[in-house]
Amino acid sequence: MDNSTFVYVTYIATTPEKLWEALTNSDFTEKYFFGSKIQSDWKVGSEITYSRDGKVSDYGKILTCEPHRVLSFTWTYTADTAVREEPTL
């Protein structure tokens, strides 16, 4: 089991445009993700951050971004102190 992979699939009854806005617009993320404000320029290689009360709580790097189609990024929770290897691509 050297190449273990986890894939999570979620089905959401909406349009691609509405889903994209919900994932990338702070007006939505603040309501539905513990008051977290999201920020990124949505370009591959760019940083993505989630902030609560003015402090970054989660961050990552954009891996894939095709508006209304695909969004993939790494995720790190700042309060997680577990020792891990860097994410694989």
Secondary structure, DSSP 8 states (H G I E B T S, - for coil): -TT---------SS-HHHHHHHHH-HHHHHHHTTT-EEE----TT-EEEEEETTEEEEEEEEEEEETTTEEEE--EETT----------
